[in-house]
C-alpha cells in the first residue's frame, strides 16, 4: 500500500496539484503508517458520524502533503 499511495501522490503532483489531503480513521494504525511513510503531516482531528447511513461516531485524522 505504501507504494500504491506513492504512485497516486506522484501522479497528482505531476498533474499539478499543489496539495493533497487524506483522512484515516484514528483506529486504523496500518493506514496511518502508510500515510506517514509517504511524507504526509498530521493537520486535524475530528469526531463525526461515519456516514448518514451509518451513524457510528468515529475519530478521523486528516493529513496533508504539499508539493
CHARMM-style PDB file with segment names, atoms N, HN, CA, C and O in Angstrom:
ATOM      1  N   UNK     1       0.815  -1.196   0.000  1.00  0.00      PROA
ATOM      2  CA  UNK     1       0.000   0.000   0.000  1.00  0.00      PROA
ATOM      3  C   UNK     1       0.859   1.260   0.000  1.00  0.00      PROA
ATOM      4  O   UNK     1       0.477   2.274  -0.585  1.00  0.00      PROA
ATOM      5  N   UNK     2       2.008   1.199   0.649  1.00  0.00      PROA
ATOM      6  HN  UNK     2       2.319   0.376   1.124  1.00  0.00      PROA
ATOM      7  CA  UNK     2       2.881   2.369   0.665  1.00  0.00      PROA
ATOM      8  C   UNK     2       3.248   2.768  -0.755  1.00  0.00      PROA
ATOM      9  O   UNK     2       3.213   3.951  -1.095  1.00  0.00      PROA
ATOM     10  N   UNK     3       3.598   1.801  -1.580  1.00  0.00      PROA
ATOM     11  HN  UNK     3       3.627   0.841  -1.304  1.00  0.00      PROA
ATOM     12  CA  UNK     3       3.984   2.071  -2.959  1.00  0.00      PROA
ATOM     13  C   UNK     3       2.793   2.550  -3.781  1.00  0.00      PROA
ATOM     14  O   UNK     3       2.944   3.405  -4.653  1.00  0.00      PROA
ATOM     15  N   UNK     4       1.619   2.006  -3.510  1.00  0.00      PROA
ATOM     16  HN  UNK     4       1.496   1.311  -2.802  1.00  0.00      PROA
ATOM     17  CA  UNK     4       0.417   2.421  -4.246  1.00  0.00      PROA
ATOM     18  C   UNK     4       0.084   3.880  -3.938  1.00  0.00      PROA
ATOM     19  O   UNK     4      -0.219   4.649  -4.850  1.00  0.00      PROA
ATOM     20  N   UNK     5       0.136   4.265  -2.671  1.00  0.00      PROA
ATOM     21  HN  UNK     5       0.382   3.641  -1.930  1.00  0.00      PROA
ATOM     22  CA  UNK     5      -0.132   5.657  -2.312  1.00  0.00      PROA
ATOM     23  C   UNK     5       0.921   6.572  -2.927  1.00  0.00      PROA
ATOM     24  O   UNK     5       0.598   7.655  -3.416  1.00  0.00      PROA
ATOM     25  N   UNK     6       2.171   6.144  -2.903  1.00  0.00      PROA
ATOM     26  HN  UNK     6       2.434   5.265  -2.506  1.00  0.00      PROA
ATOM     27  CA  UNK     6       3.243   6.955  -3.503  1.00  0.00      PROA
ATOM     28  C   UNK     6       2.969   7.200  -4.985  1.00  0.00      PROA
ATOM     29  O   UNK     6       3.169   8.309  -5.481  1.00  0.00      PROA
ATOM     30  N   UNK     7       2.513   6.171  -5.686  1.00  0.00      PROA
ATOM     31  HN  UNK     7       2.351   5.270  -5.282  1.00  0.00      PROA
ATOM     32  CA  UNK     7       2.213   6.318  -7.114  1.00  0.00      PROA
ATOM     33  C   UNK     7       1.076   7.315  -7.335  1.00  0.00      PROA
ATOM     34  O   UNK     7       1.137   8.124  -8.261  1.00  0.00      PROA
ATOM     35  N   UNK     8       0.058   7.267  -6.509  1.00  0.00      PROA
ATOM     36  HN  UNK     8       0.009   6.610  -5.756  1.00  0.00      PROA
ATOM     37  CA  UNK     8      -1.062   8.205  -6.633  1.00  0.00      PROA
ATOM     38  C   UNK     8      -0.586   9.626  -6.340  1.00  0.00      PROA
ATOM     39  O   UNK     8      -0.918  10.555  -7.076  1.00  0.00      PROA
ATOM     40  N   UNK     9       0.187   9.799  -5.274  1.00  0.00      PROA
ATOM     41  HN  UNK     9       0.457   9.044  -4.676  1.00  0.00      PROA
ATOM     42  CA  UNK     9       0.718  11.121  -4.913  1.00  0.00      PROA
ATOM     43  C   UNK     9       1.583  11.670  -6.041  1.00  0.00      PROA
ATOM     44  O   UNK     9       1.440  12.830  -6.427  1.00  0.00      PROA
ATOM     45  N   UNK    10       2.476  10.844  -6.568  1.00  0.00      PROA
ATOM     46  HN  UNK    10       2.592   9.902  -6.255  1.00  0.00      PROA
ATOM     47  CA  UNK    10       3.343  11.277  -7.673  1.00  0.00      PROA
ATOM     48  C   UNK    10       2.518  11.723  -8.878  1.00  0.00      PROA
ATOM     49  O   UNK    10       2.822  12.740  -9.502  1.00  0.00      PROA
ATOM     50  N   UNK    11       1.482  10.965  -9.200  1.00  0.00      PROA
ATOM     51  HN  UNK    11       1.235  10.139  -8.693  1.00  0.00      PROA
ATOM     52  CA  UNK    11       0.616  11.306 -10.341  1.00  0.00      PROA
ATOM     53  C   UNK    11      -0.107  12.625 -10.098  1.00  0.00      PROA
ATOM     54  O   UNK    11      -0.185  13.461 -10.999  1.00  0.00      PROA
ATOM     55  N   UNK    12      -0.639  12.824  -8.890  1.00  0.00      PROA
ATOM     56  HN  UNK    12      -0.575  12.146  -8.158  1.00  0.00      PROA
ATOM     57  CA  UNK    12      -1.354  14.073  -8.595  1.00  0.00      PROA
ATOM     58  C   UNK    12      -0.420  15.279  -8.667  1.00  0.00      PROA
ATOM     59  O   UNK    12      -0.793  16.325  -9.198  1.00  0.00      PROA
ATOM     60  N   UNK    13       0.786  15.135  -8.135  1.00  0.00      PROA
ATOM     61  HN  UNK    13       1.089  14.286  -7.703  1.00  0.00      PROA
ATOM     62  CA  UNK    13       1.743  16.242  -8.220  1.00  0.00      PROA
ATOM     63  C   UNK    13       2.180  16.470  -9.668  1.00  0.00      PROA
ATOM     64  O   UNK    13       2.373  17.613 -10.083  1.00  0.00      PROA
ATOM     65  N   UNK    14       2.335  15.408 -10.427  1.00  0.00      PROA
ATOM     66  HN  UNK    14       2.179  14.479 -10.090  1.00  0.00      PROA
ATOM     67  CA  UNK    14       2.659  15.534 -11.852  1.00  0.00      PROA
ATOM     68  C   UNK    14       1.557  16.289 -12.584  1.00  0.00      PROA
ATOM     69  O   UNK    14       1.829  17.051 -13.512  1.00  0.00      PROA
ATOM     70  N   UNK    15       0.314  16.074 -12.165  1.00  0.00      PROA
ATOM     71  HN  UNK    15       0.093  15.455 -11.412  1.00  0.00      PROA
ATOM     72  CA  UNK    15      -0.847  16.742 -12.768  1.00  0.00      PROA
ATOM     73  C   UNK    15      -1.075  18.142 -12.185  1.00  0.00      PROA
ATOM     74  O   UNK    15      -2.120  18.755 -12.401  1.00  0.00      PROA
ATOM     75  N   UNK    16      -0.080  18.630 -11.446  1.00  0.00      PROA
ATOM     76  HN  UNK    16       0.769  18.132 -11.271  1.00  0.00      PROA
ATOM     77  CA  UNK    16      -0.044  19.997 -10.930  1.00  0.00      PROA
ATOM     78  C   UNK    16      -0.923  20.276  -9.715  1.00  0.00      PROA
ATOM     79  O   UNK    16      -1.231  21.435  -9.435  1.00  0.00      PROA
ATOM     80  N   UNK    17      -1.327  19.250  -8.997  1.00  0.00      PROA
ATOM     81  HN  UNK    17      -1.076  18.308  -9.224  1.00  0.00      PROA
ATOM     82  CA  UNK    17      -1.963  19.504  -7.704  1.00  0.00      PROA
ATOM     83  C   UNK    17      -0.863  20.015  -6.780  1.00  0.00      PROA
ATOM     84  O   UNK    17       0.254  19.499  -6.799  1.00  0.00      PROA
ATOM     85  N   UNK    18      -1.172  21.017  -5.979  1.00  0.00      PROA
ATOM     86  HN  UNK    18      -2.080  21.436  -5.964  1.00  0.00      PROA
ATOM     87  CA  UNK    18      -0.142  21.575  -5.093  1.00  0.00      PROA
ATOM     88  C   UNK    18      -0.248  21.026  -3.678  1.00  0.00      PROA
ATOM     89  O   UNK    18       0.693  21.146  -2.893  1.00  0.00      PROA
ATOM     90  N   UNK    19      -1.388  20.424  -3.348  1.00  0.00      PROA
ATOM     91  HN  UNK    19      -2.152  20.327  -3.986  1.00  0.00      PROA
ATOM     92  CA  UNK    19      -1.599  19.913  -2.001  1.00  0.00      PROA
ATOM     93  C   UNK    19      -2.571  18.735  -2.058  1.00  0.00      PROA
ATOM     94  O   UNK    19      -3.506  18.721  -2.858  1.00  0.00      PROA
ATOM     95  N   UNK    20      -2.329  17.745  -1.191  1.00  0.00      PROA
ATOM     96  HN  UNK    20      -1.569  17.757  -0.542  1.00  0.00      PROA
ATOM     97  CA  UNK    20      -3.197  16.571  -1.116  1.00  0.00      PROA
ATOM     98  C   UNK    20      -3.606  16.383   0.336  1.00  0.00      PROA
ATOM     99  O   UNK    20      -2.761  16.422   1.231  1.00  0.00      PROA
ATOM    100  N   UNK    21      -4.887  16.181   0.572  1.00  0.00      PROA
ATOM    101  HN  UNK    21      -5.573  16.150  -0.154  1.00  0.00      PROA
ATOM    102  CA  UNK    21      -5.408  15.941   1.908  1.00  0.00      PROA
ATOM    103  C   UNK    21      -6.012  14.543   1.952  1.00  0.00      PROA
ATOM    104  O   UNK    21      -6.842  14.196   1.112  1.00  0.00      PROA
ATOM    105  N   UNK    22      -5.598  13.744   2.925  1.00  0.00      PROA
ATOM    106  HN  UNK    22      -4.923  14.026   3.608  1.00  0.00      PROA
ATOM    107  CA  UNK    22      -6.163  12.405   3.101  1.00  0.00      PROA
ATOM    108  C   UNK    22      -6.683  12.279   4.521  1.00  0.00      PROA
ATOM    109  O   UNK    22      -6.235  12.987   5.423  1.00  0.00      PROA
ATOM    110  N   UNK    23      -7.637  11.367   4.715  1.00  0.00      PROA
ATOM    111  HN  UNK    23      -8.001  10.792   3.983  1.00  0.00      PROA
ATOM    112  CA  UNK    23      -8.198  11.119   6.037  1.00  0.00      PROA
ATOM    113  C   UNK    23      -8.123   9.635   6.350  1.00  0.00      PROA
ATOM    114  O   UNK    23      -8.177   8.790   5.457  1.00  0.00      PROA
ATOM    115  N   UNK    24      -7.997   9.335   7.637  1.00  0.00      PROA
ATOM    116  HN  UNK    24      -7.954  10.021   8.363  1.00  0.00      PROA
ATOM    117  CA  UNK    24      -7.984   7.944   8.084  1.00  0.00      PROA
ATOM    118  C   UNK    24      -8.640   7.855   9.456  1.00  0.00      PROA
ATOM    119  O   UNK    24      -8.458   8.722  10.310  1.00  0.00      PROA
ATOM    120  N   UNK    25      -9.396   6.797   9.643  1.00  0.00      PROA
ATOM    121  HN  UNK    25      -9.543   6.092   8.949  1.00  0.00      PROA
ATOM    122  CA  UNK    25      -9.965   6.522  10.965  1.00  0.00      PROA
ATOM    123  C   UNK    25      -8.799   6.392  11.946  1.00  0.00      PROA
ATOM    124  O   UNK    25      -7.829   5.683  11.677  1.00  0.00      PROA
ATOM    125  N   UNK    26      -8.899   7.069  13.061  1.00  0.00      PROA
ATOM    126  HN  UNK    26      -9.687   7.645  13.279  1.00  0.00      PROA
ATOM    127  CA  UNK    26      -7.821   7.069  14.046  1.00  0.00      PROA
ATOM    128  C   UNK    26      -7.448   5.661  14.503  1.00  0.00      PROA
ATOM    129  O   UNK    26      -6.297   5.415  14.863  1.00  0.00      PROA
ATOM    130  N   UNK    27      -8.399   4.741  14.492  1.00  0.00      PROA
ATOM    131  HN  UNK    27      -9.335   4.941  14.199  1.00  0.00      PROA
ATOM    132  CA  UNK    27      -8.144   3.367  14.943  1.00  0.00      PROA
ATOM    133  C   UNK    27      -7.384   2.539  13.909  1.00  0.00      PROA
ATOM    134  O   UNK    27      -6.880   1.463  14.228  1.00  0.00      PROA
ATOM    135  N   UNK    28      -7.299   3.032  12.676  1.00  0.00      PROA
ATOM    136  HN  UNK    28      -7.709   3.907  12.417  1.00  0.00      PROA
ATOM    137  CA  UNK    28      -6.647   2.281  11.603  1.00  0.00      PROA
ATOM    138  C   UNK    28      -5.150   2.611  11.578  1.00  0.00      PROA
ATOM    139  O   UNK    28      -4.696   3.461  10.812  1.00  0.00      PROA
ATOM    140  N   UNK    29      -4.419   1.933  12.414  1.00  0.00      PROA
ATOM    141  HN  UNK    29      -4.788   1.243  13.037  1.00  0.00      PROA
ATOM    142  CA  UNK    29      -2.986   2.195  12.582  1.00  0.00      PROA
ATOM    143  C   UNK    29      -2.208   1.898  11.300  1.00  0.00      PROA
ATOM    144  O   UNK    29      -1.273   2.624  10.963  1.00  0.00      PROA
ATOM    145  N   UNK    30      -2.580   0.855  10.594  1.00  0.00      PROA
ATOM    146  HN  UNK    30      -3.340   0.265  10.867  1.00  0.00      PROA
ATOM    147  CA  UNK    30      -1.861   0.498   9.358  1.00  0.00      PROA
ATOM    148  C   UNK    30      -1.987   1.613   8.315  1.00  0.00      PROA
ATOM    149  O   UNK    30      -0.998   1.970   7.675  1.00  0.00      PROA
ATOM    150  N   UNK    31      -3.179   2.159   8.141  1.00  0.00      PROA
ATOM    151  HN  UNK    31      -3.982   1.869   8.661  1.00  0.00      PROA
ATOM    152  CA  UNK    31      -3.352   3.257   7.180  1.00  0.00      PROA
ATOM    153  C   UNK    31      -2.551   4.479   7.602  1.00  0.00      PROA
ATOM    154  O   UNK    31      -1.932   5.138   6.767  1.00  0.00      PROA
ATOM    155  N   UNK    32      -2.561   4.780   8.881  1.00  0.00      PROA
ATOM    156  HN  UNK    32      -3.064   4.245   9.559  1.00  0.00      PROA
ATOM    157  CA  UNK    32      -1.801   5.920   9.385  1.00  0.00      PROA
ATOM    158  C   UNK    32      -0.317   5.747   9.090  1.00  0.00      PROA
ATOM    159  O   UNK    32       0.347   6.710   8.706  1.00  0.00      PROA
ATOM    160  N   UNK    33       0.207   4.560   9.260  1.00  0.00      PROA
ATOM    161  HN  UNK    33      -0.333   3.778   9.572  1.00  0.00      PROA
ATOM    162  CA  UNK    33       1.629   4.309   8.968  1.00  0.00      PROA
ATOM    163  C   UNK    33       1.944   4.522   7.494  1.00  0.00      PROA
ATOM    164  O   UNK    33       2.967   5.117   7.156  1.00  0.00      PROA
ATOM    165  N   UNK    34       1.072   4.041   6.619  1.00  0.00      PROA
ATOM    166  HN  UNK    34       0.240   3.558   6.894  1.00  0.00      PROA
ATOM    167  CA  UNK    34       1.274   4.217   5.183  1.00  0.00      PROA
ATOM    168  C   UNK    34       1.265   5.705   4.830  1.00  0.00      PROA
ATOM    169  O   UNK    34       2.105   6.173   4.061  1.00  0.00      PROA
ATOM    170  N   UNK    35       0.322   6.433   5.389  1.00  0.00      PROA
ATOM    171  HN  UNK    35      -0.360   6.052   6.014  1.00  0.00      PROA
ATOM    172  CA  UNK    35       0.212   7.875   5.129  1.00  0.00      PROA
ATOM    173  C   UNK    35       1.479   8.592   5.587  1.00  0.00      PROA
ATOM    174  O   UNK    35       2.036   9.400   4.843  1.00  0.00      PROA
ATOM    175  N   UNK    36       1.932   8.307   6.791  1.00  0.00      PROA
ATOM    176  HN  UNK    36       1.479   7.651   7.395  1.00  0.00      PROA
ATOM    177  CA  UNK    36       3.120   8.972   7.329  1.00  0.00      PROA
ATOM    178  C   UNK    36       4.382   8.591   6.565  1.00  0.00      PROA
ATOM    179  O   UNK    36       5.256   9.432   6.355  1.00  0.00      PROA
ATOM    180  N   UNK    37       4.487   7.318   6.143  1.00  0.00      PROA
ATOM    181  HN  UNK    37       3.777   6.635   6.314  1.00  0.00      PROA
ATOM    182  CA  UNK    37       5.652   6.881   5.360  1.00  0.00      PROA
ATOM    183  C   UNK    37       5.747   7.627   4.037  1.00  0.00      PROA
ATOM    184  O   UNK    37       6.832   7.755   3.469  1.00  0.00      PROA
ATOM    185  N   UNK    38       4.616   8.118   3.547  1.00  0.00      PROA
ATOM    186  HN  UNK    38       3.735   8.014   4.008  1.00  0.00      PROA
ATOM    187  CA  UNK    38       4.588   8.851   2.289  1.00  0.00      PROA
ATOM    188  C   UNK    38       4.763  10.354   2.478  1.00  0.00      PROA
ATOM    189  O   UNK    38       4.531  11.129   1.550  1.00  0.00      PROA
ATOM    190  N   UNK    39       5.168  10.763   3.665  1.00  0.00      PROA
ATOM    191  HN  UNK    39       5.357  10.133   4.418  1.00  0.00      PROA
ATOM    192  CA  UNK    39       5.528  12.154   3.879  1.00  0.00      PROA
ATOM    193  C   UNK    39       4.395  13.101   4.214  1.00  0.00      PROA
ATOM    194  O   UNK    39       4.577  14.318   4.179  1.00  0.00      PROA
ATOM    195  N   UNK    40       3.234  12.567   4.539  1.00  0.00      PROA
ATOM    196  HN  UNK    40       3.087  11.578   4.568  1.00  0.00      PROA
ATOM    197  CA  UNK    40       2.124  13.422   4.939  1.00  0.00      PROA
ATOM    198  C   UNK    40       2.321  13.883   6.382  1.00  0.00      PROA
ATOM    199  O   UNK    40       2.981  13.213   7.176  1.00  0.00      PROA
ATOM    200  N   UNK    41       1.738  15.035   6.706  1.00  0.00      PROA
ATOM    201  HN  UNK    41       1.202  15.579   6.061  1.00  0.00      PROA
ATOM    202  CA  UNK    41       1.838  15.623   8.035  1.00  0.00      PROA
ATOM    203  C   UNK    41       0.445  15.739   8.637  1.00  0.00      PROA
ATOM    204  O   UNK    41      -0.497  16.152   7.960  1.00  0.00      PROA
ATOM    205  N   UNK    42       0.314  15.378   9.897  1.00  0.00      PROA
ATOM    206  HN  UNK    42       1.079  15.042  10.447  1.00  0.00      PROA
ATOM    207  CA  UNK    42      -0.968  15.487  10.606  1.00  0.00      PROA
ATOM    208  C   UNK    42      -1.391  16.949  10.654  1.00  0.00      PROA
ATOM    209  O   UNK    42      -0.579  17.827  10.947  1.00  0.00      PROA
ATOM    210  N   UNK    43      -2.678  17.210  10.361  1.00  0.00      PROA
ATOM    211  HN  UNK    43      -3.338  16.496  10.123  1.00  0.00      PROA
ATOM    212  CA  UNK    43      -3.171  18.585  10.402  1.00  0.00      PROA
ATOM    213  C   UNK    43      -4.418  18.786  11.253  1.00  0.00      PROA
ATOM    214  O   UNK    43      -4.669  19.898  11.719  1.00  0.00      PROA
ATOM    215  N   UNK    44      -5.218  17.716  11.470  1.00  0.00      PROA
ATOM    216  HN  UNK    44      -5.015  16.813  11.091  1.00  0.00      PROA
ATOM    217  CA  UNK    44      -6.506  17.934  12.132  1.00  0.00      PROA
ATOM    218  C   UNK    44      -7.104  16.613  12.608  1.00  0.00      PROA
ATOM    219  O   UNK    44      -6.907  15.565  11.993  1.00  0.00      PROA
ATOM    220  N   UNK    45      -7.831  16.686  13.708  1.00  0.00      PROA
ATOM    221  HN  UNK    45      -7.990  17.538  14.208  1.00  0.00      PROA
ATOM    222  CA  UNK    45      -8.572  15.537  14.224  1.00  0.00      PROA
ATOM    223  C   UNK    45     -10.030  15.967  14.385  1.00  0.00      PROA
ATOM    224  O   UNK    45     -10.315  17.054  14.887  1.00  0.00      PROA
ATOM    225  N   UNK    46     -10.950  15.099  13.952  1.00  0.00      PROA
ATOM    226  HN  UNK    46     -10.719  14.216  13.544  1.00  0.00      PROA
ATOM    227  CA  UNK    46     -12.367  15.434  14.010  1.00  0.00      PROA
ATOM    228  C   UNK    46     -13.175  14.200  14.400  1.00  0.00      PROA
ATOM    229  O   UNK    46     -12.907  13.098  13.922  1.00  0.00      PROA
ATOM    230  N   UNK    47     -14.160  14.392  15.267  1.00  0.00      PROA
ATOM    231  HN  UNK    47     -14.377  15.287  15.655  1.00  0.00      PROA
ATOM    232  CA  UNK    47     -15.076  13.317  15.641  1.00  0.00      PROA
ATOM    233  C   UNK    47     -16.400  13.587  14.938  1.00  0.00      PROA
ATOM    234  O   UNK    47     -16.962  14.677  15.049  1.00  0.00      PROA
ATOM    235  N   UNK    48     -16.893  12.580  14.211  1.00  0.00      PROA
ATOM    236  HN  UNK    48     -16.436  11.695  14.121  1.00  0.00      PROA
ATOM    237  CA  UNK    48     -18.118  12.758  13.439  1.00  0.00      PROA
ATOM    238  C   UNK    48     -18.781  11.418  13.168  1.00  0.00      PROA
ATOM    239  O   UNK    48     -18.212  10.362  13.447  1.00  0.00      PROA
ATOM    240  N   UNK    49     -19.991  11.469  12.620  1.00  0.00      PROA
ATOM    241  HN  UNK    49     -20.454  12.326  12.394  1.00  0.00      PROA
ATOM    242  CA  UNK    49     -20.675  10.245  12.210  1.00  0.00      PROA
ATOM    243  C   UNK    49     -19.958   9.683  10.981  1.00  0.00      PROA
ATOM    244  O   UNK    49     -19.535  10.429  10.098  1.00  0.00      PROA
ATOM    245  N   UNK    50     -19.833   8.375  10.944  1.00  0.00      PROA
ATOM    246  HN  UNK    50     -20.176   7.769  11.661  1.00  0.00      PROA
ATOM    247  CA  UNK    50     -19.158   7.734   9.808  1.00  0.00      PROA
ATOM    248  C   UNK    50     -19.820   8.132   8.494  1.00  0.00      PROA
ATOM    249  O   UNK    50     -19.127   8.489   7.542  1.00  0.00      PROA
ATOM    250  N   UNK    51     -21.133   8.076   8.425  1.00  0.00      PROA
ATOM    251  HN  UNK    51     -21.697   7.786   9.198  1.00  0.00      PROA
ATOM    252  CA  UNK    51     -21.895   8.483   7.240  1.00  0.00      PROA
ATOM    253  C   UNK    51     -23.358   8.632   7.644  1.00  0.00      PROA
ATOM    254  O   UNK    51     -23.740   8.180   8.724  1.00  0.00      PROA
ATOM    255  N   UNK    52     -24.179   9.249   6.811  1.00  0.00      PROA
ATOM    256  HN  UNK    52     -23.868   9.616   5.934  1.00  0.00      PROA
ATOM    257  CA  UNK    52     -25.601   9.362   7.152  1.00  0.00      PROA
ATOM    258  C   UNK    52     -26.280   8.005   7.320  1.00  0.00      PROA
ATOM    259  O   UNK    52     -27.231   7.874   8.090  1.00  0.00      PROA
ATOM    260  N   UNK    53     -25.797   7.010   6.608  1.00  0.00      PROA
ATOM    261  HN  UNK    53     -25.024   7.116   5.983  1.00  0.00      PROA
ATOM    262  CA  UNK    53     -26.393   5.675   6.699  1.00  0.00      PROA
ATOM    263  C   UNK    53     -25.831   4.844   7.843  1.00  0.00      PROA
ATOM    264  O   UNK    53     -26.458   3.882   8.287  1.00  0.00      PROA
ATOM    265  N   UNK    54     -24.642   5.219   8.320  1.00  0.00      PROA
ATOM    266  HN  UNK    54     -24.133   6.001   7.959  1.00  0.00      PROA
ATOM    267  CA  UNK    54     -24.006   4.521   9.441  1.00  0.00      PROA
ATOM    268  C   UNK    54     -23.680   5.561  10.509  1.00  0.00      PROA
ATOM    269  O   UNK    54     -22.611   6.170  10.476  1.00  0.00      PROA
ATOM    270  N   UNK    55     -24.597   5.769  11.458  1.00  0.00      PROA
ATOM    271  HN  UNK    55     -25.465   5.274  11.485  1.00  0.00      PROA
ATOM    272  CA  UNK    55     -24.404   6.845  12.430  1.00  0.00      PROA
ATOM    273  C   UNK    55     -23.335   6.587  13.498  1.00  0.00      PROA
ATOM    274  O   UNK    55     -23.237   7.353  14.457  1.00  0.00      PROA
ATOM    275  N   UNK    56     -22.543   5.543  13.354  1.00  0.00      PROA
ATOM    276  HN  UNK    56     -22.622   4.921  12.575  1.00  0.00      PROA
ATOM    277  CA  UNK    56     -21.455   5.275  14.294  1.00  0.00      PROA
ATOM    278  C   UNK    56     -20.527   6.494  14.360  1.00  0.00      PROA
ATOM    279  O   UNK    56     -20.163   7.060  13.330  1.00  0.00      PROA
ATOM    280  N   UNK    57     -20.154   6.886  15.564  1.00  0.00      PROA
ATOM    281  HN  UNK    57     -20.450   6.426  16.401  1.00  0.00      PROA
ATOM    282  CA  UNK    57     -19.261   8.019  15.756  1.00  0.00      PROA
ATOM    283  C   UNK    57     -17.808   7.524  15.660  1.00  0.00      PROA
ATOM    284  O   UNK    57     -17.430   6.547  16.305  1.00  0.00      PROA
ATOM    285  N   UNK    58     -17.010   8.216  14.845  1.00  0.00      PROA
ATOM    286  HN  UNK    58     -17.317   9.011  14.322  1.00  0.00      PROA
ATOM    287  CA  UNK    58     -15.603   7.858  14.660  1.00  0.00      PROA
ATOM    288  C   UNK    58     -14.735   9.109  14.789  1.00  0.00      PROA
ATOM    289  O   UNK    58     -15.207  10.231  14.608  1.00  0.00      PROA
ATOM    290  N   UNK    59     -13.471   8.895  15.102  1.00  0.00      PROA
ATOM    291  HN  UNK    59     -13.087   7.983  15.249  1.00  0.00      PROA
ATOM    292  CA  UNK    59     -12.496   9.983  15.104  1.00  0.00      PROA
ATOM    293  C   UNK    59     -11.635   9.819  13.865  1.00  0.00      PROA
ATOM    294  O   UNK    59     -11.038   8.768  13.631  1.00  0.00      PROA
ATOM    295  N   UNK    60     -11.586  10.883  13.079  1.00  0.00      PROA
ATOM    296  HN  UNK    60     -12.071  11.737  13.268  1.00  0.00      PROA
ATOM    297  CA  UNK    60     -10.874  10.856  11.802  1.00  0.00      PROA
ATOM    298  C   UNK    60      -9.715  11.837  11.879  1.00  0.00      PROA
ATOM    299  O   UNK    60      -9.886  12.986  12.287  1.00  0.00      PROA
ATOM    300  N   UNK    61      -8.537  11.376  11.485  1.00  0.00      PROA
ATOM    301  HN  UNK    61      -8.398  10.443  11.154  1.00  0.00      PROA
ATOM    302  CA  UNK    61      -7.358  12.238  11.409  1.00  0.00      PROA
ATOM    303  C   UNK    61      -7.136  12.653   9.964  1.00  0.00      PROA
ATOM    304  O   UNK    61      -7.264  11.842   9.047  1.00  0.00      PROA
ATOM    305  N   UNK    62      -6.802  13.921   9.768  1.00  0.00      PROA
ATOM    306  HN  UNK    62      -6.698  14.580  10.513  1.00  0.00      PROA
ATOM    307  CA  UNK    62      -6.502  14.442   8.445  1.00  0.00      PROA
ATOM    308  C   UNK    62      -5.004  14.693   8.328  1.00  0.00      PROA
ATOM    309  O   UNK    62      -4.355  15.132   9.278  1.00  0.00      PROA
ATOM    310  N   UNK    63      -4.471  14.406   7.142  1.00  0.00      PROA
ATOM    311  HN  UNK    63      -4.999  14.049   6.371  1.00  0.00      PROA
ATOM    312  CA  UNK    63      -3.041  14.571   6.868  1.00  0.00      PROA
ATOM    313  C   UNK    63      -2.900  15.297   5.539  1.00  0.00      PROA
ATOM    314  O   UNK    63      -3.700  15.094   4.626  1.00  0.00      PROA
ATOM    315  N   UNK    64      -1.884  16.140   5.433  1.00  0.00      PROA
ATOM    316  HN  UNK    64      -1.234  16.305   6.175  1.00  0.00      PROA
ATOM    317  CA  UNK    64      -1.657  16.908   4.212  1.00  0.00      PROA
ATOM    318  C   UNK    64      -0.212  16.723   3.743  1.00  0.00      PROA
ATOM    319  O   UNK    64       0.725  16.582   4.530  1.00  0.00      PROA
ATOM    320  N   UNK    65      -0.089  16.731   2.414  1.00  0.00      PROA
ATOM    321  HN  UNK    65      -0.850  16.846   1.774  1.00  0.00      PROA
ATOM    322  CA  UNK    65       1.236  16.751   1.797  1.00  0.00      PROA
ATOM    323  C   UNK    65       1.206  17.822   0.724  1.00  0.00      PROA
ATOM    324  O   UNK    65       0.286  17.891  -0.090  1.00  0.00      PROA
ATOM    325  N   UNK    66       2.238  18.659   0.743  1.00  0.00      PROA
ATOM    326  HN  UNK    66       2.986  18.604   1.404  1.00  0.00      PROA
ATOM    327  CA  UNK    66       2.319  19.715  -0.255  1.00  0.00      PROA
ATOM    328  C   UNK    66       3.498  19.473  -1.169  1.00  0.00      PROA
ATOM    329  O   UNK    66       4.506  18.885  -0.777  1.00  0.00      PROA
ATOM    330  N   UNK    67       3.355  19.923  -2.354  1.00  0.00      PROA
ATOM    331  HN  UNK    67       2.536  20.400  -2.672  1.00  0.00      PROA
ATOM    332  CA  UNK    67       4.365  19.759  -3.386  1.00  0.00      PROA
ATOM    333  C   UNK    67       5.669  20.367  -2.995  1.00  0.00      PROA
ATOM    334  OT1 UNK    67       6.630  20.313  -3.762  1.00  0.00      PROA
TER     335      UNK     67
END
